[in-house]
Amino acid sequence: MPTGYSNLSDTSTWRILDANANRAAEGLRTLEDVARLVSEDAVAAKWIKALRHELGTVVAQLDRVARLSSRSTEGDAGTHSSTVEENSRSDWRGIVSAGCERVGQSLRCLEEFSKLVDGHVSAQFK
């Protein structure tokens, strides 16, 4: 294992939790907007909004000060990294697919890294 990865610092853990909480919320918001404004599906929009608020409730159980104080966009090695695929979408279905992937991957990270902080919260992300 590369140096620096064997024992994540508290700051690194909180940075990962913060970034993924934001990423999951952004993905759900994207899906909610498609349901509301593209497909005009009020039932789906309401369900996704409820999921987004449930995510917020679970995230709120994590130490907000620790999450916010760990932010360091300027120190993030991946800030300027992107792929060709993420810079274009052919239609709104591609946006939905990308949003779903974003939410799923973020929740997985939240589940795993929150185990370092609070196993009860981790189970809620699962």
N, CA, C and O atoms as a MOPAC input file, in Angstrom:
PM7 MOZYME 1SCF
protein

 N      0.84700 1    -1.17400 1     0.00000 1
 C      0.00000 1     0.00000 1     0.00000 1
 C      0.89800 1     1.24400 1     0.00000 1
 O      1.87100 1     1.29100 1     0.75300 1
 N      0.59000 1     2.26000 1    -0.83400 1
 C      1.43400 1     3.46100 1    -0.88800 1
 C      1.49000 1     4.18400 1     0.45300 1
 O      0.55800 1     4.11300 1     1.25400 1
 N      2.57800 1     4.86600 1     0.67600 1
 C      2.75300 1     5.63900 1     1.89200 1
 C      1.62000 1     6.63800 1     2.04000 1
 O      1.19800 1     7.25500 1     1.06200 1
 N      1.12900 1     6.79700 1     3.26000 1
 C      0.08500 1     7.78100 1     3.51700 1
 C     -1.32500 1     7.22200 1     3.45700 1
 O     -2.27500 1     7.92300 1     3.80500 1
 N     -1.48800 1     5.96600 1     3.02100 1
 C     -2.81700 1     5.38900 1     2.91500 1
 C     -3.12300 1     4.38600 1     4.01000 1
 O     -4.28100 1     4.01000 1     4.19000 1
 N     -2.13000 1     3.94900 1     4.73300 1
 C     -2.37000 1     2.90800 1     5.71600 1
 C     -3.19500 1     3.40200 1     6.90100 1
 O     -3.98600 1     2.64000 1     7.45600 1
 N     -3.02800 1     4.63600 1     7.28900 1
 C     -3.80300 1     5.20700 1     8.39000 1
 C     -4.33900 1     6.56400 1     7.95900 1
 O     -3.63100 1     7.57000 1     8.00600 1
 N     -5.58200 1     6.57900 1     7.54500 1
 C     -6.17000 1     7.85500 1     7.13700 1
 C     -6.25400 1     8.78200 1     8.34400 1
 O     -6.68800 1     8.37900 1     9.42300 1
 N     -5.84300 1     9.99700 1     8.15000 1
 C     -5.96000 1    10.96200 1     9.23900 1
 C     -7.42300 1    11.32300 1     9.42400 1
 O     -8.24800 1    11.11100 1     8.53500 1
 N     -7.72800 1    11.86600 1    10.57800 1
 C     -9.09800 1    12.31300 1    10.82300 1
 C     -9.53300 1    13.32000 1     9.77100 1
 O    -10.67100 1    13.27800 1     9.30300 1
 N     -8.63500 1    14.22600 1     9.39400 1
 C     -8.96800 1    15.22900 1     8.39000 1
 C     -9.29600 1    14.57800 1     7.05700 1
 O    -10.25300 1    14.97600 1     6.39300 1
 N     -8.52200 1    13.59400 1     6.66200 1
 C     -8.79300 1    12.89600 1     5.39900 1
 C    -10.14600 1    12.20400 1     5.43500 1
 O    -10.90200 1    12.26700 1     4.46600 1
 N    -10.44900 1    11.55800 1     6.52400 1
 C    -11.73900 1    10.88200 1     6.66700 1
 C    -12.87200 1    11.88500 1     6.53400 1
 O    -13.82900 1    11.64400 1     5.79800 1
 N    -12.77500 1    13.00400 1     7.23600 1
 C    -13.82300 1    14.02200 1     7.18700 1
 C    -13.92200 1    14.65500 1     5.80300 1
 O    -15.02100 1    14.98000 1     5.35400 1
 N    -12.79800 1    14.83400 1     5.12300 1
 C    -12.82800 1    15.37100 1     3.75000 1
 C    -13.57800 1    14.41800 1     2.82500 1
 O    -14.37600 1    14.85000 1     1.99300 1
 N    -13.32200 1    13.13200 1     2.97200 1
 C    -13.99700 1    12.13700 1     2.14000 1
 C    -15.48900 1    12.11700 1     2.43900 1
 O    -16.31000 1    12.06800 1     1.52300 1
 N    -15.83600 1    12.15600 1     3.70700 1
 C    -17.25100 1    12.17300 1     4.08300 1
 C    -17.94500 1    13.42600 1     3.55300 1
 O    -19.05300 1    13.34400 1     3.02400 1
 N    -17.30800 1    14.56800 1     3.69100 1
 C    -17.89100 1    15.82700 1     3.23200 1
 C    -18.07000 1    15.83100 1     1.71200 1
 O    -19.13700 1    16.18300 1     1.21000 1
 N    -17.02900 1    15.44100 1     0.98800 1
 C    -17.10300 1    15.44000 1    -0.48200 1
 C    -18.19100 1    14.50100 1    -0.98100 1
 O    -18.92400 1    14.83500 1    -1.91200 1
 N    -18.29800 1    13.33800 1    -0.37100 1
 C    -19.28900 1    12.37200 1    -0.83400 1
 C    -20.70500 1    12.71900 1    -0.39700 1
 O    -21.66100 1    12.39700 1    -1.10200 1
 N    -20.85500 1    13.36300 1     0.74100 1
 C    -22.18700 1    13.84400 1     1.13300 1
 C    -22.67200 1    14.88500 1     0.12000 1
 O    -23.83000 1    14.86400 1    -0.29700 1
 N    -21.78600 1    15.78100 1    -0.26400 1
 C    -22.14700 1    16.79300 1    -1.25500 1
 C    -22.44400 1    16.14900 1    -2.59900 1
 O    -23.42100 1    16.50400 1    -3.25800 1
 N    -21.60900 1    15.20800 1    -3.00600 1
 C    -21.77400 1    14.53400 1    -4.29900 1
 C    -23.09900 1    13.77500 1    -4.36100 1
 O    -23.79400 1    13.82900 1    -5.37500 1
 N    -23.44900 1    13.07500 1    -3.29900 1
 C    -24.71600 1    12.32700 1    -3.27600 1
 C    -25.90500 1    13.28100 1    -3.34600 1
 O    -26.86500 1    13.03000 1    -4.07400 1
 N    -25.84000 1    14.36700 1    -2.59300 1
 C    -26.93000 1    15.34900 1    -2.61100 1
 C    -27.06700 1    15.98800 1    -3.99200 1
 O    -28.18000 1    16.18800 1    -4.47700 1
 N    -25.93500 1    16.30800 1    -4.62600 1
 C    -25.96600 1    16.88400 1    -5.97500 1
 C    -26.58700 1    15.90600 1    -6.96600 1
 O    -27.39400 1    16.30000 1    -7.80900 1
 N    -26.21400 1    14.63400 1    -6.86800 1
 C    -26.77400 1    13.62100 1    -7.76100 1
 C    -28.27100 1    13.48700 1    -7.58300 1
 O    -29.01200 1    13.40800 1    -8.56200 1
 N    -28.72500 1    13.46100 1    -6.32500 1
 C    -30.16400 1    13.36800 1    -6.06700 1
 C    -30.88800 1    14.61300 1    -6.56000 1
 O    -31.99700 1    14.51500 1    -7.08800 1
 N    -30.28000 1    15.77500 1    -6.39700 1
 C    -30.90900 1    17.01000 1    -6.87500 1
 C    -31.04500 1    16.99200 1    -8.39500 1
 O    -32.05800 1    17.43800 1    -8.93500 1
 N    -30.03600 1    16.48200 1    -9.07700 1
 C    -30.08600 1    16.36100 1   -10.53700 1
 C    -31.23300 1    15.44500 1   -10.94400 1
 O    -31.99900 1    15.77100 1   -11.85100 1
 N    -31.35000 1    14.30400 1   -10.28000 1
 C    -32.42700 1    13.36100 1   -10.58500 1
 C    -33.79200 1    13.96700 1   -10.28000 1
 O    -34.74800 1    13.76800 1   -11.02900 1
 N    -33.87800 1    14.69700 1    -9.18900 1
 C    -35.13500 1    15.35900 1    -8.82500 1
 C    -35.53300 1    16.37600 1    -9.89600 1
 O    -36.70100 1    16.45000 1   -10.27900 1
 N    -34.58200 1    17.14600 1   -10.37000 1
 C    -34.87900 1    18.14500 1   -11.40200 1
 C    -35.33800 1    17.49400 1   -12.71000 1
 O    -36.23500 1    18.00800 1   -13.37700 1
 N    -34.73200 1    16.38000 1   -13.07200 1
 C    -35.18200 1    15.67700 1   -14.28100 1
 C    -36.61100 1    15.17200 1   -14.08400 1
 O    -37.44800 1    15.31700 1   -14.97500 1
 N    -36.89300 1    14.58500 1   -12.93000 1
 C    -38.24500 1    14.08800 1   -12.66100 1
 C    -39.26300 1    15.22800 1   -12.69800 1
 O    -40.34000 1    15.08800 1   -13.27700 1
 N    -38.91500 1    16.35100 1   -12.08000 1
 C    -39.83000 1    17.49900 1   -12.01600 1
 C    -39.99400 1    18.20500 1   -13.34900 1
 O    -41.11000 1    18.44400 1   -13.81100 1
 N    -38.85700 1    18.53800 1   -13.96500 1
 C    -38.87700 1    19.50100 1   -15.05900 1
 C    -38.75800 1    18.88700 1   -16.44800 1
 O    -39.11400 1    19.52700 1   -17.43800 1
 N    -38.26300 1    17.65700 1   -16.53600 1
 C    -38.14800 1    17.01000 1   -17.84600 1
 C    -39.30200 1    16.02800 1   -18.03400 1
 O    -40.08100 1    16.15200 1   -18.97900 1
 N    -39.40600 1    15.05700 1   -17.13800 1
 C    -40.46300 1    14.05900 1   -17.29100 1
 C    -41.77300 1    14.49500 1   -16.62800 1
 O    -42.81300 1    13.86700 1   -16.82600 1
 N    -41.71800 1    15.56200 1   -15.84700 1
 C    -42.89700 1    16.10900 1   -15.15200 1
 C    -43.64500 1    15.02100 1   -14.37700 1
 O    -44.86900 1    14.90800 1   -14.43800 1
 N    -42.86100 1    14.23200 1   -13.65000 1
 C    -43.37900 1    13.12600 1   -12.85400 1
 C    -43.37200 1    13.55400 1   -11.38500 1
 O    -42.35100 1    13.45300 1   -10.70500 1
 N    -44.50200 1    14.02200 1   -10.91300 1
 C    -44.59600 1    14.54900 1    -9.54700 1
 C    -44.32400 1    13.47800 1    -8.49600 1
 O    -43.72700 1    13.76400 1    -7.45800 1
 N    -44.75500 1    12.25300 1    -8.75800 1
 C    -44.54300 1    11.16500 1    -7.79500 1
 C    -43.04900 1    10.87800 1    -7.64700 1
 O    -42.54000 1    10.78200 1    -6.53000 1
 N    -42.35100 1    10.74100 1    -8.77400 1
 C    -40.91200 1    10.48100 1    -8.72700 1
 C    -40.17100 1    11.65300 1    -8.10600 1
 O    -39.25800 1    11.46000 1    -7.30300 1
 N    -40.56000 1    12.86500 1    -8.47300 1
 C    -39.89900 1    14.05400 1    -7.91500 1
 C    -40.05500 1    14.10100 1    -6.40300 1
 O    -39.10500 1    14.41200 1    -5.68500 1
 N    -41.24100 1    13.79600 1    -5.92700 1
 C    -41.49600 1    13.80700 1    -4.47900 1
 C    -40.67400 1    12.72300 1    -3.78000 1
 O    -40.12900 1    12.96100 1    -2.70200 1
 N    -40.58100 1    11.54500 1    -4.38000 1
 C    -39.82000 1    10.43500 1    -3.80900 1
 C    -38.33400 1    10.77800 1    -3.74800 1
 O    -37.68400 1    10.54700 1    -2.72900 1
 N    -37.79700 1    11.32800 1    -4.83400 1
 C    -36.37100 1    11.68000 1    -4.86100 1
 C    -36.08100 1    12.80600 1    -3.87100 1
 O    -35.04900 1    12.79700 1    -3.20100 1
 N    -36.99100 1    13.77200 1    -3.78100 1
 C    -36.81400 1    14.85800 1    -2.80900 1
 C    -36.77500 1    14.28500 1    -1.39000 1
 O    -35.96300 1    14.71100 1    -0.56900 1
 N    -37.64700 1    13.32500 1    -1.10700 1
 C    -37.65600 1    12.68900 1     0.21700 1
 C    -36.33200 1    11.97100 1     0.47700 1
 O    -35.80600 1    12.02600 1     1.58800 1
 N    -35.78700 1    11.29200 1    -0.54800 1
 C    -34.48300 1    10.63400 1    -0.40300 1
 C    -33.38900 1    11.66000 1    -0.11500 1
 O    -32.51900 1    11.43300 1     0.72600 1
 N    -33.44300 1    12.78900 1    -0.82000 1
 C    -32.43400 1    13.83700 1    -0.61700 1
 C    -32.51100 1    14.37800 1     0.80800 1
 O    -31.48100 1    14.62000 1     1.43800 1
 N    -33.72000 1    14.56700 1     1.31300 1
 C    -33.87000 1    15.05800 1     2.68100 1
 C    -33.47300 1    13.99100 1     3.70800 1
 O    -32.92700 1    14.31300 1     4.76300 1
 N    -33.74900 1    12.73000 1     3.39700 1
 C    -33.31300 1    11.64300 1     4.28400 1
 C    -31.79000 1    11.59100 1     4.34300 1
 O    -31.21100 1    11.40200 1     5.41300 1
 N    -31.14600 1    11.75700 1     3.19400 1
 C    -29.67900 1    11.82300 1     3.16800 1
 C    -29.20200 1    12.95200 1     4.07000 1
 O    -28.27000 1    12.76600 1     4.85200 1
 N    -29.82400 1    14.10700 1     3.97100 1
 C    -29.44800 1    15.24300 1     4.80700 1
 C    -29.59300 1    14.94200 1     6.28700 1
 O    -28.77100 1    15.37200 1     7.09700 1
 N    -30.63100 1    14.20800 1     6.63900 1
 C    -30.85200 1    13.83500 1     8.04300 1
 C    -29.73900 1    12.91000 1     8.54800 1
 O    -29.26400 1    13.06000 1     9.67300 1
 N    -29.33200 1    11.96200 1     7.71500 1
 C    -28.26100 1    11.05200 1     8.11200 1
 C    -26.93200 1    11.80100 1     8.18600 1
 O    -26.17700 1    11.63900 1     9.14500 1
 N    -26.65000 1    12.61800 1     7.17400 1
 C    -25.40700 1    13.40100 1     7.16500 1
 C    -25.34200 1    14.32200 1     8.37900 1
 O    -24.26500 1    14.54500 1     8.93100 1
 N    -26.47300 1    14.85200 1     8.79300 1
 C    -26.51200 1    15.76700 1     9.94200 1
 C    -26.07000 1    15.08800 1    11.23500 1
 O    -25.73400 1    15.76900 1    12.20400 1
 N    -26.06700 1    13.76500 1    11.26300 1
 C    -25.59700 1    13.04000 1    12.44100 1
 C    -24.06600 1    13.04300 1    12.53300 1
 O    -23.49700 1    12.74000 1    13.58100 1
 N    -23.41900 1    13.38700 1    11.43100 1
 C    -21.95500 1    13.48700 1    11.42300 1
 C    -21.55400 1    14.87300 1    11.91000 1
 O    -22.30500 1    15.83400 1    11.74400 1
 N    -20.40600 1    14.97500 1    12.49500 1
 C    -19.91300 1    16.23500 1    13.04200 1
 C    -19.75000 1    17.28100 1    11.93900 1
 O    -18.83800 1    17.18800 1    11.11600 1
 N    -20.62900 1    18.26700 1    11.92700 1
 C    -20.63300 1    19.29700 1    10.86400 1
 C    -19.34800 1    20.12500 1    10.88600 1
 O    -18.78400 1    20.42500 1     9.83300 1
 N    -18.89200 1    20.48800 1    12.06400 1
 C    -17.67000 1    21.28600 1    12.17600 1
 C    -16.48400 1    20.51800 1    11.61800 1
 O    -15.65800 1    21.08200 1    10.90000 1
 N    -16.39500 1    19.23700 1    11.94200 1
 C    -15.28700 1    18.41300 1    11.43400 1
 C    -15.34500 1    18.31800 1     9.91300 1
 O    -14.31600 1    18.39800 1     9.24200 1
 N    -16.56100 1    18.14600 1     9.36600 1
 C    -16.70200 1    18.05900 1     7.90800 1
 C    -16.29400 1    19.37300 1     7.24100 1
 O    -15.49200 1    19.38400 1     6.30700 1
 N    -16.84800 1    20.46600 1     7.72700 1
 C    -16.59200 1    21.76000 1     7.08500 1
 C    -15.15200 1    22.22400 1     7.26000 1
 O    -14.57300 1    22.81000 1     6.34500 1
 N    -14.57500 1    21.96800 1     8.42000 1
 C    -13.20000 1    22.41700 1     8.65000 1
 C    -12.18300 1    21.56500 1     7.88800 1
 O    -11.02400 1    21.95800 1     7.75000 1
 N    -12.60900 1    20.41300 1     7.40000 1
 C    -11.69400 1    19.55500 1     6.64600 1
 C    -11.62900 1    19.93300 1     5.16200 1
 O    -10.75100 1    19.45800 1     4.44200 1
 N    -12.53900 1    20.77300 1     4.70900 1
 C    -12.56700 1    21.14100 1     3.28200 1
 C    -11.27200 1    21.81700 1     2.87200 1
 O    -10.73200 1    22.66700 1     3.58000 1
 N    -10.79100 1    21.40900 1     1.69800 1
 C     -9.57200 1    21.99400 1     1.17300 1
 C     -9.54400 1    21.78500 1    -0.33600 1
 O     -8.77200 1    20.97300 1    -0.84600 1
 N    -10.38400 1    22.51900 1    -1.03400 1
 C    -10.46900 1    22.36600 1    -2.48200 1
 C     -9.12700 1    22.62600 1    -3.14500 1
 O     -8.73900 1    21.92700 1    -4.08000 1
 N     -8.42500 1    23.63600 1    -2.65300 1
 C     -7.12900 1    23.97400 1    -3.25800 1
 C     -6.08800 1    22.87000 1    -3.06300 1
 O     -5.13300 1    22.77500 1    -3.83400 1
 N     -6.27000 1    22.04200 1    -2.04400 1
 C     -5.33200 1    20.95400 1    -1.78700 1
 C     -5.77900 1    19.62100 1    -2.37000 1
 O     -5.09800 1    18.60900 1    -2.20700 1
 N     -6.92100 1    19.62000 1    -3.05000 1
 C     -7.48200 1    18.38700 1    -3.59900 1
 C     -6.79600 1    18.02900 1    -4.91200 1
 O     -6.90000 1    18.76200 1    -5.89600 1
 N     -6.10000 1    16.90700 1    -4.92200 1
 C     -5.33400 1    16.48500 1    -6.10400 1
 C     -6.22800 1    16.18600 1    -7.30500 1
 O     -5.73500 1    16.14700 1    -8.43200 1
 N     -7.51600 1    15.97800 1    -7.09900 1
 C     -8.41200 1    15.63600 1    -8.20600 1
 C     -9.27700 1    16.78100 1    -8.70200 1
 O    -10.12100 1    16.57900 1    -9.57400 1
 N     -9.08500 1    17.97600 1    -8.16500 1
 C     -9.93500 1    19.11100 1    -8.52600 1
 C     -9.93600 1    19.40200 1   -10.02400 1
 O    -10.98200 1    19.72500 1   -10.58800 1
 N     -8.80300 1    19.29400 1   -10.66100 1
 C     -8.70400 1    19.65100 1   -12.07500 1
 C     -8.68800 1    18.43300 1   -12.99400 1
 O     -8.35500 1    18.54600 1   -14.17300 1
 N     -9.04400 1    17.28500 1   -12.46000 1
 C     -9.05100 1    16.05300 1   -13.23000 1
 C    -10.45700 1    15.79500 1   -13.77600 1
 O    -11.43700 1    15.87300 1   -13.03500 1
 N    -10.55600 1    15.48900 1   -15.06200 1
 C    -11.84900 1    15.14600 1   -15.64200 1
 C    -11.64800 1    14.19500 1   -16.81600 1
 O    -10.53900 1    14.03100 1   -17.32400 1
 N    -12.73800 1    13.58100 1   -17.22800 1
 C    -12.70700 1    12.68200 1   -18.37700 1
 C    -13.55900 1    13.26800 1   -19.49000 1
 O    -14.38700 1    14.14600 1   -19.24500 1
 N    -13.36500 1    12.79500 1   -20.69400 1
 C    -14.14800 1    13.26500 1   -21.83500 1
 C    -15.62500 1    12.97900 1   -21.60700 1
 O    -16.47400 1    13.81600 1   -21.91400 1
 N    -15.93900 1    11.80200 1   -21.07000 1
 C    -17.32500 1    11.38900 1   -20.86900 1
 C    -18.08600 1    12.32500 1   -19.93800 1
 O    -19.27300 1    12.57600 1   -20.14900 1
 N    -17.42100 1    12.83900 1   -18.91800 1
 C    -18.13800 1    13.68100 1   -17.96400 1
 C    -18.38300 1    15.09500 1   -18.47600 1
 O    -19.10200 1    15.87000 1   -17.84500 1
 N    -17.79100 1    15.43200 1   -19.61500 1
 C    -17.97700 1    16.76900 1   -20.18100 1
 C    -19.01900 1    16.81900 1   -21.28300 1
 O    -19.19900 1    17.86000 1   -21.91500 1
 N    -19.71500 1    15.70000 1   -21.52600 1
 C    -20.78000 1    15.71900 1   -22.52600 1
 C    -21.83000 1    14.66500 1   -22.20300 1
 O    -21.52500 1    13.61500 1   -21.63600 1
 N    -23.05200 1    14.95800 1   -22.56800 1
 C    -24.16700 1    14.03100 1   -22.43900 1
 C    -24.96200 1    14.12300 1   -23.73800 1
 O    -25.10600 1    15.20700 1   -24.30300 1
 N    -25.47600 1    12.99600 1   -24.21100 1
 C    -26.22200 1    13.00500 1   -25.46000 1
 C    -27.68600 1    13.38800 1   -25.26600 1
 O    -28.31500 1    13.91900 1   -26.18100 1
 N    -28.22900 1    13.12400 1   -24.08400 1
 C    -29.61900 1    13.47900 1   -23.80100 1
 C    -29.85700 1    13.39700 1   -22.29100 1
 O    -28.93500 1    13.09900 1   -21.53200 1
 N    -31.07100 1    13.65600 1   -21.86500 1
 C    -31.34900 1    13.66400 1   -20.42400 1
 C    -31.24100 1    12.27300 1   -19.81900 1
 O    -31.01500 1    12.14500 1   -18.61500 1
 N    -31.39500 1    11.22800 1   -20.62500 1
 C    -31.22400 1     9.86300 1   -20.09800 1
 C    -29.77300 1     9.63900 1   -19.64700 1
 O    -29.52400 1     8.95100 1   -18.65700 1
 N    -28.84000 1    10.21600 1   -20.36900 1
 C    -27.43500 1    10.14800 1   -19.96900 1
 C    -27.19400 1    10.88300 1   -18.66400 1
 O    -26.36900 1    10.47100 1   -17.84900 1
 N    -27.92000 1    11.97500 1   -18.47400 1
 C    -27.82200 1    12.73200 1   -17.22000 1
 C    -28.36900 1    11.90100 1   -16.06800 1
 O    -27.78700 1    11.87900 1   -14.98300 1
 N    -29.48700 1    11.21600 1   -16.30000 1
 C    -30.07300 1    10.35500 1   -15.26300 1
 C    -29.11300 1     9.22200 1   -14.91100 1
 O    -28.89800 1     8.92700 1   -13.73600 1
 N    -28.54400 1     8.59700 1   -15.92000 1
 C    -27.60200 1     7.50800 1   -15.67900 1
 C    -26.40000 1     7.98900 1   -14.87300 1
 O    -25.99300 1     7.34400 1   -13.90600 1
 N    -25.83600 1     9.12200 1   -15.27500 1
 C    -24.68400 1     9.67200 1   -14.55400 1
 C    -25.07000 1    10.05300 1   -13.12300 1
 O    -24.29600 1     9.83000 1   -12.19200 1
 N    -26.26200 1    10.62500 1   -12.94500 1
 C    -26.72400 1    10.99600 1   -11.60700 1
 C    -26.88300 1     9.78300 1   -10.70700 1
 O    -26.50300 1     9.81700 1    -9.53700 1
 N    -27.44200 1     8.71400 1   -11.25200 1
 C    -27.61100 1     7.48100 1   -10.47300 1
 C    -26.26500 1     6.89400 1   -10.06800 1
 O    -26.08600 1     6.46900 1    -8.92600 1
 N    -25.32000 1     6.87100 1   -11.00200 1
 C    -23.98000 1     6.37100 1   -10.68600 1
 C    -23.32600 1     7.22300 1    -9.60400 1
 O    -22.69300 1     6.69800 1    -8.68800 1
 N    -23.48000 1     8.53300 1    -9.71400 1
 C    -22.89500 1     9.47000 1    -8.75200 1
 C    -23.43200 1     9.20200 1    -7.35200 1
 O    -22.67500 1     9.15400 1    -6.38300 1
 N    -24.74900 1     9.03000 1    -7.25900 1
 C    -25.38000 1     8.77900 1    -5.95400 1
 C    -24.91300 1     7.44500 1    -5.39100 1
 O    -24.52200 1     7.36200 1    -4.22700 1
 N    -24.95300 1     6.39900 1    -6.21500 1
 C    -24.55900 1     5.06500 1    -5.74400 1
 C    -23.12700 1     5.00400 1    -5.25600 1
 O    -22.84900 1     4.44600 1    -4.19500 1
 N    -22.21800 1     5.57800 1    -6.02900 1
 C    -20.81000 1     5.55900 1    -5.63700 1
 C    -20.57800 1     6.38000 1    -4.37300 1
 O    -19.80800 1     5.97900 1    -3.50000 1
 N    -21.23500 1     7.51100 1    -4.27800 1
 C    -21.06900 1     8.36500 1    -3.09700 1
 C    -21.59500 1     7.68600 1    -1.84400 1
 O    -20.96700 1     7.74900 1    -0.78700 1
 N    -22.74200 1     7.04000 1    -1.96200 1
 C    -23.29800 1     6.34700 1    -0.79700 1
 C    -22.38000 1     5.21600 1    -0.34300 1
 O    -22.24800 1     4.95800 1     0.85400 1
 N    -21.75600 1     4.55200 1    -1.28700 1
 C    -20.81900 1     3.47300 1    -0.92800 1
 C    -19.63300 1     4.02900 1    -0.14300 1
 O    -19.22000 1     3.45300 1     0.86300 1
 N    -19.09100 1     5.15300 1    -0.61400 1
 C    -17.98600 1     5.79600 1     0.11800 1
 C    -18.44600 1     6.26000 1     1.49700 1
 O    -17.73300 1     6.08600 1     2.48500 1
 N    -19.64000 1     6.85100 1     1.55900 1
 C    -20.16200 1     7.29800 1     2.85200 1
 C    -20.32600 1     6.12700 1     3.80900 1
 O    -19.99000 1     6.23000 1     4.98800 1
 N    -20.83900 1     5.02500 1     3.30400 1
 C    -21.00300 1     3.84100 1     4.14300 1
 C    -19.65600 1     3.37100 1     4.69100 1
 O    -19.52100 1     3.13700 1     5.89200 1
 N    -18.67100 1     3.23500 1     3.82500 1
 C    -17.37700 1     2.69600 1     4.24500 1
 C    -16.62400 1     3.64500 1     5.17800 1
 O    -16.16700 1     3.22900 1     6.24300 1
 N    -16.49100 1     4.91200 1     4.78900 1
 C    -15.67300 1     5.83000 1     5.58600 1
 C    -16.35900 1     6.27100 1     6.87000 1
 O    -15.68100 1     6.63800 1     7.83000 1
 N    -17.68700 1     6.24300 1     6.91200 1
 C    -18.35600 1     6.59400 1     8.16700 1
 C    -18.15900 1     5.50700 1     9.21700 1
 O    -18.39000 1     5.74800 1    10.40200 1
 N    -17.73400 1     4.31100 1     8.80200 1
 C    -17.39500 1     3.26000 1     9.76700 1
 C    -16.24900 1     3.69900 1    10.66600 1
 O    -16.13500 1     3.22800 1    11.79800 1
 N    -15.40200 1     4.59300 1    10.17500 1
 C    -14.28700 1     5.10600 1    10.97000 1
 C    -14.75200 1     6.10800 1    12.02100 1
 O    -14.00900 1     6.44600 1    12.94200 1
 N    -15.98600 1     6.57700 1    11.87500 1
 C    -16.50400 1     7.63300 1    12.74800 1
 C    -17.67000 1     7.15100 1    13.60000 1
 O    -17.70800 1     7.38800 1    14.80800 1
 N    -18.63300 1     6.46200 1    12.95500 1
 C    -19.85300 1     6.07500 1    13.65100 1
 C    -20.51700 1     4.92400 1    12.90200 1
 O    -21.10300 1     5.13200 1    11.84000 1
 N    -20.43100 1     3.72800 1    13.44000 1
 C    -20.99200 1     2.54600 1    12.79300 1
 C    -22.49200 1     2.62700 1    12.59100 1
 O    -23.01600 1     2.08500 1    11.61800 1
 N    -23.19700 1     3.30100 1    13.50600 1
 C    -24.64500 1     3.45900 1    13.38300 1
 C    -24.98100 1     4.27800 1    12.13800 1
 O    -25.90900 1     3.93800 1    11.40400 1
 N    -24.24700 1     5.33300 1    11.90200 1
 C    -24.46400 1     6.17400 1    10.71300 1
 C    -24.11200 1     5.38400 1     9.46000 1
 O    -24.81400 1     5.47300 1     8.45200 1
 N    -23.04600 1     4.62300 1     9.51400 1
 C    -22.64200 1     3.80400 1     8.38000 1
 C    -23.77300 1     2.86200 1     7.95500 1
 O    -24.04100 1     2.70400 1     6.76300 1
 N    -24.42200 1     2.25000 1     8.91900 1
 C    -25.54500 1     1.33400 1     8.61800 1
 C    -26.68600 1     2.07000 1     7.93900 1
 O    -27.38200 1     1.49600 1     7.10100 1
 N    -26.88500 1     3.32400 1     8.28700 1
 C    -27.94100 1     4.11800 1     7.64600 1
 C    -27.60000 1     4.44000 1     6.19900 1
 O    -28.48800 1     4.47200 1     5.34800 1
 N    -26.32700 1     4.67700 1     5.91100 1
 C    -25.92200 1     4.91900 1     4.52700 1
 C    -26.09400 1     3.65400 1     3.69700 1
 O    -26.46600 1     3.71600 1     2.52500 1
 N    -25.82000 1     2.50900 1     4.31000 1
 C    -25.96200 1     1.24300 1     3.59800 1
 C    -27.38900 1     1.05400 1     3.14500 1
 O    -27.71000 1     0.04200 1     2.52300 1

